[in-house]
Amino acid sequence: EFLSSLKPLPDFTAATEGWLPNVPVASQRLAPLGITVKHYEDDHHLPFEDETFDLVINRHESFAAAEIHRIIQDGGIFITQQVADGDNAGLNLALDAPPDDDKNALFAAVREFSQAGFVILRAEEASLLTEFYDIGAVVYYLKIITWQIPDFDVESYRDRLLKLHEQIEREGKFVCHNRRFLLVARKETV
């Protein structure tokens, strides 16, 4: 969806999809725009020849810097936006759930790309407000974003949800912070 909104696109534009049932769906949407969709099972083995691209965009998907290095041309650019450490951690705290492991994701990505032969052009984090105005929205979010609280189910979190519901009723909303990072790297020319 995001890729289809970018214009103009280069003559050769490709997308990868890791979930096989989505490949025909993505192909149906993107083929009319001249975009090739390829399935991949492992981000360490992408289905492209060496030095195919001058730009690789990755949004919320896994990546392997060495494999990006292989498929990108000298001087090519890699751009990614990812979920950063502590994403909506206030929600975990409010529901007395274990937080995500702090992996220092931006630091790790910068190190991985630097070691793979990239120059880091930009590396930054952002913290954006997430506001929940009712407990139904919290439950819906946690059912969709299953990695936020992996063991979440309404019954086992009932008492904690009721407490949060009462807080939302009192204060009008529950606020936590959505965390993201941006990394832009250029493959060094040989």
C-alpha positions, 0 to 999 in steps of 0.5 A: 500500500505504501509503495503504491502511493510513491510516484514516480517510480523507477522503471524497475521497482520490486517488492518482497513479501514474506507471507506467501498468501499475501504474494498474489494480493500484493501482485494484484495491487502492484503489477498494474503499476509495473511493480514486481512482487517476489516471495522470500522466506529469509531476509538473509537470502533475498530473491535478487541478483547482486547490485540490482538496486540503487535504493532499498526502502524497508518499513517495519520489516526485518533486514540483514545488512550484509544481504542489503549490501549484496543487492544494492549498487555502490553508492546506493541508499538504504532507508528503513523505519522501524519500531524502536525500543520502549514502543508503547511501554506505558501500556505494558506498565499500566497492565502490569505486563512484562516490557519488550526486551530492550535490544537497543535496536537503533544502536544495533542497526547502526553497528550492523550496517557500519560493519557491512560497509555502509556509511550512516547518513541519518540515525534518529528516534522519534517518540509520538503520542498514542492516545486511547479514549476507551478500553475497547480501543486498548483491547483491539490494539492488543489483539492486533499488535500481538507482540506488544503483550504476547500473552494478552487475553481479556480474561487473564487481564480482566482486573488490570483492564478494569483498572485501566478502564476506570483511569480512562473514565477519570482522565478522559484518555490513556496516553503512552508513547509510540517509538520509531527509529529512522536509519538512512545508510549509503553503500560505500563505493569500492 
